[in-house]
Amino acid sequence: MNQIKRVRDGIISFVLLALPFFVLSAHLRDPARINSVDEWILGGTSNFQSVAATAARWTSDVFEDYVYLVEVREENDRLRAQVARLEEERQRLASQGIENRRLRSLLQLRERLGGEVLAAQVIGKDVSPFFRVTRIEIDRGERDHVRPGMPVVAAQGLVGQVRRTFGRYCDVLLVVDRTSAVDVTVQRTGARGMLRGTGESERYMARIQYLGREDAVRVGDLVHTSGLGQRFPASILVGRVTRIVRQEFGLWQEVEVTPAVDFSSLEEVLVLTEGSREQSLAPAQGEDERDARARAAEL
């Protein structure tokens, strides 16, 4: 058995040593003197070279494709990271632009109002189940000489008035609150009435009370503070008329007003410290008389 193995190994060694010699001899031989053995060797080596070349090209293509895909993936990752940075920068600049426009509008309002005002940030909001703000808290209070009853405005218009103060903070009573009352006038006609909030949790709405049926109010009319009652300065935008109901009988018409201020997105306000009253919920001057006249007329 060992002898057969030695013979087999010897034959294999001879073939492996002789094969390159015959291949080299066949390739170096003069083409005019090639015999059948040389032709067989040349044909076999040509086929082997063709297969080897094809395999080499396939391997090279696969490797190049892999390297290309790796590079493309790395480039895509770099581009994605760059796009993310640019998008973050765009959002930051857009946010700064919105904030700058909002602050510019607030500054213009401050210059237009004149008098003594305090800028404040909205630091807290109570939200209804319908995602409507029912109360806001600002970062001004007793330490800033803020008192209940002082008007609070935003760039869009009237927000409300200070309800109570505590330390460096205070609560603001919104114009849509049920306990809010503002003497207003319709800009186009000069008709006066008392604006009271409806206190609805699903929408921001107020109604003008004691507005006579003969007053030709239209949907879209702007409503401003009248300045009467010495609670709010005159000509502050309150809202816009969105619905009018004239009953068949009675002296008054029901006018719904949508506030000019979007309380959900409110971030900065101004507190008007000059000429405000200490009692925010006290009736404005003439309000009791108007209520009495209204009750007498209805009777």
C-alpha positions as CSV (number, residue, x, y, z in Angstrom):
1,M,0.0,0.0,0.0
2,N,2.8,2.3,0.8
3,Q,4.5,1.4,-2.4
4,I,1.5,2.3,-4.5
5,K,1.2,5.6,-2.7
6,R,4.9,6.4,-3.4
7,V,4.4,5.5,-7.1
8,R,1.3,7.7,-7.2
9,D,3.1,10.6,-5.6
10,G,6.0,10.2,-7.9
11,I,3.8,10.3,-11.0
12,I,2.0,13.4,-9.8
13,S,5.3,15.1,-9.0
14,F,6.6,14.2,-12.5
15,V,3.5,15.5,-14.2
16,L,3.6,18.7,-12.2
17,L,7.3,19.2,-13.0
18,A,7.0,18.1,-16.7
19,L,3.8,20.0,-17.5
20,P,5.4,23.5,-17.3
21,F,8.3,22.3,-19.4
22,F,6.0,20.9,-22.2
23,V,3.9,24.1,-22.1
24,L,6.9,26.3,-22.3
25,S,8.4,24.2,-25.0
26,A,5.2,24.3,-27.0
27,H,4.9,28.0,-26.8
28,L,8.6,28.5,-27.7
29,R,8.7,26.1,-30.6
30,D,8.8,27.3,-34.1
31,P,5.2,27.3,-35.5
32,A,6.4,25.4,-38.6
33,R,7.6,22.5,-36.4
34,I,4.6,22.1,-34.1
35,N,3.4,18.5,-33.7
36,S,0.1,17.1,-32.5
37,V,1.2,17.0,-28.9
38,D,2.1,20.7,-29.0
39,E,-1.2,21.5,-30.6
40,W,-3.0,19.7,-27.8
41,I,-1.0,21.5,-25.1
42,L,-1.5,24.9,-26.8
43,G,-5.3,24.3,-27.1
44,G,-5.5,23.2,-23.5
45,T,-3.6,26.2,-22.2
46,S,-5.6,28.6,-24.4
47,N,-8.8,27.2,-22.9
48,F,-7.4,27.5,-19.4
49,Q,-6.2,31.0,-20.0
50,S,-9.6,32.0,-21.4
51,V,-11.4,30.6,-18.3
52,A,-8.8,32.2,-16.0
53,A,-9.2,35.6,-17.8
54,T,-13.0,35.4,-17.6
55,A,-12.8,34.5,-13.9
56,A,-10.3,37.3,-13.3
57,R,-12.6,39.9,-15.1
58,W,-15.6,38.7,-13.2
59,T,-13.8,38.9,-9.9
60,S,-12.4,42.4,-10.8
61,D,-15.9,43.6,-11.8
62,V,-17.4,42.3,-8.5
63,F,-14.7,43.9,-6.5
64,E,-15.0,47.2,-8.4
65,D,-18.7,47.2,-8.0
66,Y,-18.4,46.5,-4.3
67,V,-15.8,49.3,-3.9
68,Y,-18.1,51.6,-5.9
69,L,-21.1,50.7,-3.8
70,V,-19.1,51.3,-0.6
71,E,-18.0,54.7,-1.9
72,V,-21.5,55.5,-3.0
73,R,-22.9,54.5,0.3
74,E,-20.3,56.7,2.1
75,E,-21.1,59.6,-0.2
76,N,-24.8,59.1,0.5
77,D,-24.2,59.1,4.2
78,R,-22.2,62.3,3.9
79,L,-24.9,63.9,1.7
80,R,-27.7,62.8,4.2
81,A,-25.7,64.3,7.1
82,Q,-25.2,67.5,5.1
83,V,-28.9,67.7,4.2
84,A,-29.8,67.2,7.8
85,R,-27.5,70.0,8.9
86,L,-28.9,72.3,6.2
87,E,-32.5,71.5,7.1
88,E,-31.7,72.1,10.8
89,E,-30.1,75.4,9.9
90,R,-33.1,76.3,7.7
91,Q,-35.5,75.6,10.4
92,R,-33.4,77.6,12.9
93,L,-33.3,80.6,10.5
94,A,-37.0,80.3,9.8
95,S,-37.8,80.2,13.5
96,Q,-35.5,83.2,14.1
97,G,-37.2,85.1,11.2
98,I,-40.7,84.4,12.7
99,E,-39.5,85.5,16.1
100,N,-37.9,88.7,14.7
101,R,-41.1,89.6,12.9
102,R,-43.1,89.0,16.0
103,L,-40.8,91.0,18.2
104,R,-40.7,93.8,15.6
105,S,-44.5,93.9,15.6
106,L,-44.5,94.1,19.4
107,L,-41.9,96.9,19.3
108,Q,-44.0,98.8,16.8
109,L,-47.1,98.3,19.0
110,R,-45.1,99.5,22.0
111,E,-44.1,102.7,20.2
112,R,-47.7,103.2,18.9
113,L,-49.2,102.9,22.4
114,G,-46.7,105.0,24.2
115,G,-46.9,105.4,27.9
116,E,-45.4,102.9,30.3
117,V,-45.4,99.3,29.2
118,L,-43.7,96.1,30.3
119,A,-42.7,93.4,27.9
120,A,-43.4,89.9,29.2
121,Q,-43.0,86.3,28.2
122,V,-45.9,83.7,28.3
123,I,-44.5,81.0,30.6
124,G,-47.7,78.9,31.3
125,K,-51.0,78.0,29.6
126,D,-54.0,76.1,30.8
127,V,-55.4,74.1,27.9
128,S,-58.9,72.7,27.5
129,P,-59.6,69.1,26.2
130,F,-60.1,70.7,22.8
131,F,-56.5,72.1,23.0
132,R,-57.8,75.7,23.5
133,V,-55.9,77.9,25.9
134,T,-58.2,79.0,28.8
135,R,-55.6,80.9,30.9
136,I,-52.1,82.2,30.5
137,E,-49.3,83.1,33.0
138,I,-46.6,85.7,32.3
139,D,-43.3,86.4,33.9
140,R,-44.2,89.8,35.4
141,G,-45.7,90.4,38.8
142,E,-45.7,92.4,42.0
143,R,-41.9,92.9,41.9
144,D,-42.4,94.6,38.5
145,H,-45.2,96.8,39.9
146,V,-47.8,94.9,37.9
147,R,-51.3,95.1,39.5
148,P,-54.6,93.4,38.8
149,G,-56.6,95.2,36.1
150,M,-53.7,96.3,34.0
151,P,-54.4,95.6,30.3
152,V,-52.4,93.0,28.4
153,V,-52.0,93.3,24.6
154,A,-50.1,91.4,21.9
155,A,-49.0,92.5,18.4
156,Q,-52.4,91.2,17.0
157,G,-54.6,93.0,19.5
158,L,-56.1,92.8,23.0
159,V,-55.3,89.7,25.1
160,G,-57.1,90.6,28.3
161,Q,-56.1,92.0,31.7
162,V,-54.1,91.0,34.7
163,R,-56.3,88.9,37.0
164,R,-53.9,88.3,40.0
165,T,-50.2,88.7,40.8
166,F,-47.8,86.6,42.8
167,G,-44.1,87.4,43.2
168,R,-42.6,87.7,39.7
169,Y,-45.6,86.2,37.9
170,C,-49.2,86.9,37.2
171,D,-52.3,85.4,35.7
172,V,-54.0,87.0,32.7
173,L,-57.8,87.0,32.3
174,L,-58.5,86.5,28.5
175,V,-61.1,88.4,26.7
176,V,-62.9,85.1,25.8
177,D,-63.3,84.3,29.5
178,R,-66.9,84.4,30.9
179,T,-65.9,87.0,33.5
180,S,-64.3,89.3,31.0
181,A,-66.0,92.5,30.0
182,V,-64.6,95.1,27.7
183,D,-66.4,98.3,26.4
184,V,-65.9,98.2,22.6
185,T,-66.9,100.0,19.5
186,V,-67.5,98.8,15.9
187,Q,-64.9,100.7,13.9
188,R,-67.0,101.2,10.7
189,T,-70.2,102.5,12.4
190,G,-69.0,103.7,15.8
191,A,-71.7,101.5,17.5
192,R,-70.8,100.7,21.1
193,G,-71.5,97.7,23.2
194,M,-70.0,95.5,26.0
195,L,-67.9,92.6,24.8
196,R,-68.1,89.5,27.0
197,G,-66.3,86.2,26.5
198,T,-68.4,83.1,26.0
199,G,-66.0,80.8,27.9
200,E,-66.3,78.0,25.3
201,S,-63.7,75.4,25.5
202,E,-63.9,74.3,21.9
203,R,-63.4,77.8,20.3
204,Y,-62.3,81.3,21.0
205,M,-65.4,83.5,20.9
206,A,-67.0,86.6,22.5
207,R,-70.3,88.4,22.1
208,I,-71.2,92.1,22.0
209,Q,-74.1,92.9,24.4
210,Y,-76.4,95.9,24.3
211,L,-75.9,96.6,20.6
212,G,-79.1,98.1,19.2
213,R,-81.0,96.4,16.4
214,E,-80.7,99.7,14.4
215,D,-76.9,99.5,14.4
216,A,-75.9,98.3,10.9
217,V,-73.2,95.9,11.9
218,R,-71.8,93.6,9.2
219,V,-69.8,90.4,9.3
220,G,-66.2,91.3,8.9
221,D,-66.4,94.6,10.8
222,L,-63.4,95.3,13.1
223,V,-64.1,95.8,16.8
224,H,-61.8,98.0,18.9
225,T,-61.7,99.1,22.5
226,S,-63.7,102.3,23.1
227,G,-61.5,103.7,25.8
228,L,-64.6,104.3,28.1
229,G,-64.6,103.1,31.6
230,Q,-60.9,104.0,32.0
231,R,-59.9,100.3,32.0
232,F,-58.5,99.8,28.5
233,P,-57.0,102.5,26.2
234,A,-59.0,103.3,23.1
235,S,-58.5,101.9,19.6
236,I,-56.9,98.6,20.6
237,L,-58.0,95.9,18.1
238,V,-60.2,93.3,19.8
239,G,-61.4,91.1,17.0
240,R,-63.7,90.8,14.0
241,V,-67.4,90.3,13.7
242,T,-68.1,86.7,12.4
243,R,-71.8,86.2,13.1
244,I,-74.9,88.4,13.6
245,V,-78.3,87.3,14.9
246,R,-81.2,89.7,14.9
247,Q,-84.2,88.4,16.8
248,E,-87.7,89.2,15.6
249,F,-88.5,91.0,18.9
250,G,-86.3,92.9,21.3
251,L,-84.1,95.9,21.3
252,W,-80.7,94.2,20.9
253,Q,-78.9,92.1,18.3
254,E,-76.5,89.3,19.1
255,V,-73.1,89.8,17.6
256,E,-70.3,87.2,17.8
257,V,-66.7,88.3,17.6
258,T,-63.7,86.2,17.0
259,P,-60.6,87.6,18.9
260,A,-57.8,89.0,16.8
261,V,-55.2,87.1,19.0
262,D,-54.5,83.5,18.6
263,F,-54.0,82.5,22.2
264,S,-52.6,79.1,21.4
265,S,-49.5,80.5,19.7
266,L,-49.1,83.5,22.0
267,E,-45.5,83.9,23.3
268,E,-44.9,87.6,24.0
269,V,-47.2,90.3,25.4
270,L,-47.1,93.9,26.7
271,V,-48.6,94.9,30.0
272,L,-49.9,98.5,30.0
273,T,-49.0,99.9,33.4
274,E,-50.2,103.4,33.0
275,G,-53.8,104.3,33.8
276,S,-54.9,100.8,34.8
277,R,-57.2,99.9,37.7
278,E,-56.4,97.7,40.7
279,Q,-59.7,95.8,40.6
280,S,-59.7,93.8,37.4
281,L,-63.2,92.4,37.8
282,A,-64.9,95.7,38.9
283,P,-67.5,97.0,36.4
284,A,-66.3,99.7,34.1
285,Q,-67.7,103.2,34.6
286,G,-71.3,103.3,33.2
287,E,-71.6,99.6,33.0
288,D,-74.0,99.2,35.9
289,E,-76.2,102.0,34.4
290,R,-76.2,100.3,31.0
291,D,-77.1,96.9,32.6
292,A,-80.0,98.6,34.5
293,R,-81.3,100.3,31.4
294,A,-81.1,97.0,29.5
295,R,-83.1,95.1,32.2
296,A,-85.6,97.9,32.3
297,A,-86.1,97.9,28.5
298,E,-86.5,94.2,28.4
299,L,-89.2,94.4,31.2
